[in-house]
């Protein structure tokens, strides 16, 4: 695992190829990994497009694992890049975001609130684009939850308080 300029962010990452496609492995220490795993479980209680994170050990180190969300046909355009495009084409950003994918946008805001995700900056979400047509497909599936639950005294308290929520879903 190493710092990776291709995916942005500051946590160590590695791409691995498996028979069914690429996987992103993310580290950042036990707290960051466990935060991402718990937030992913909570996110799965909602019908919102999302990256599913699972636990994996890589070289005896606990990391999260997720499938790649892009392909030869689909690219990611960050919200920050989309803002620049919209500004230069007289597009109202929020109207366009709602038109493209209202469910994911509002779902992202609600789930980020529930899991205490304070890391949803304009490079951490955006639009998926069809590479052949340059048309919007949707917003990114919800992803990047390793900085959640910071308002709790510990991740154990966050797990305890969210246990009843998860049990009832």
Secondary structure, DSSP 8 states (H G I E B T S, - for coil): -B--TTS-SSS-EEEEEETTEEEEEE-S-HHHHHHHHHHHHHHTTS-S-B---EEEEETTEEEEEEE----SSEEEEEHHHHHHHHHHTT--HHHHHHHHHHHHHHHHHHHHHHHT-----TTS-EEEEETTT--EEEE--B---TT--TTSS-HHHHHHHHHHHHHT-
